[in-house]
Amino acid sequence: MSETHSHAGPLSALRLQERLRDTRLFFGQALRTFHATGSILPSSGALAHEMAEHIRHRTDPDGALSILEAGAGTGAISRGIAAAMRPGDTLDLVEANPEFAAHVEELLSTDPDMSRIADSATVHACLVNDLGTDRTYDVIVSGLPFANFTADQVKDILDYYFTVLRPGGTLSFYGYLYTKGVKAVIAKREDYLRQARTSWVVQDWIDRYGIGSEKVFANVPPAWVHHLRKPGNDLRG
Ligand SMILES: C[S@@+](CC[C@H](N)C(=O)[O-])C[C@H]1O[C@@H](n2cnc3c(N)ncnc32)[C@H](O)[C@@H]1O
């Protein structure tokens, strides 16, 4: 059996087949709903690994984490989260596209990387801020395509994340490299201005709460991962 290697370990033929199925579904949905999907391919293992940084390296090495993943898509980043989770951790997977949500639900019983966290994970087929504020998280991992949203939408989502994040908790999200330059050349003026306003909001949050940013070149397209921490001190980390 031929094997390729990923951050999660050897990629068996069965896993490769599953990733191809994910990619087909993702690409099909991207063609239908590019605005909400935001990309034509699922994230790479390298991007998933970086997005799970604060699940792997936790402030309290013995504490269990309550985790939210927003925009799970076909589960590319969920797999990185699953690989970093420890017994006692819990995960809410939120996905607005019902086809993706159903797919992720299925992965929890069929996919070898995801089924190990099936008892600790819940899939919610809704918009992330419709989850409500009667819950709190230690770690939020967001795959939402902020660059496609308006500045007000992004501000509402970031406000929501920081409402449900515990003091001292972390938010990780990514954005693609070079998209602003490409948009400056090909986008209509109003779309370019919309994206510029959105990126000011994102940059403002990074300036206020950022604790580190990493470039991930092994992704199509290459991405910046930004890690933010909510001020305050909570030992659960
Ligand atoms: C760029 S894709 C990322 C998918 C996956 N995490 C990955 O990295 O391959 C963004 C995902 O967010 C979902 N999405 C967009 N807006 C959302 C919202 N407000 N709440 C929940 N999910 C949303 C889309 O349906 C899509 O699956």
The ligand as a Gaussian input file, in Angstrom:
#p B3LYP/6-31G(d) Opt

LIG

0 1
 C      -12.945000      28.661000       3.735000
 S      -14.158000      27.416000       4.154000
 C      -13.187000      26.510000       5.366000
 C      -13.597000      25.083000       5.501000
 C      -12.640000      24.216000       6.323000
 N      -12.521000      24.703000       7.685000
 C      -11.288000      24.186000       5.674000
 O      -10.389000      24.877000       6.186000
 O      -11.132000      23.494000       4.655000
 C      -15.309000      28.322000       5.146000
 C      -16.462000      27.524000       5.718000
 O      -17.222000      28.359000       6.593000
 C      -18.617000      28.116000       6.385000
 N      -19.293000      29.346000       6.834000
 C      -19.329000      30.545000       6.211000
 N      -19.968000      31.449000       6.973000
 C      -20.324000      30.806000       8.117000
 C      -20.983000      31.237000       9.324000
 N      -21.399000      32.508000       9.487000
 N      -21.186000      30.330000      10.313000
 C      -20.759000      29.038000      10.144000
 N      -20.129000      28.586000       9.038000
 C      -19.902000      29.461000       8.041000
 C      -18.725000      27.814000       4.905000
 O      -19.900000      27.085000       4.602000
 C      -17.438000      27.015000       4.666000
 O      -17.631000      25.645000       4.875000

